[in-house]
Amino acid sequence: MAEKTHSKINICNKLSDIPCKYINKELKKLYKEEFIRFKKTNHGEDVFLNIKKKREIENEIEDKLNKLYGFH
């Protein structure tokens, strides 16, 4: 399976209601927790999920959705 990356700039543009400096701060936190990786490209840095943490990422998403929608 090919690695799917997204540029930091595109992430900021898609989440335009959130200031980019906050998005970058959260991306750094995710990087420190090893959930994401950065890849330098000609157009800046791209972001991709760390496949080695797939199960942990899935669990984190499931927990967040359960809290959001009140599932137990």
Secondary structure by P-SEA (a helix, b strand, c coil): ccbbbbbaaaaaaaaccccaaaaaaaaaaaaaaccbbbbbccccbbbbccccaaaaaaaaaaaaaaaaaccc
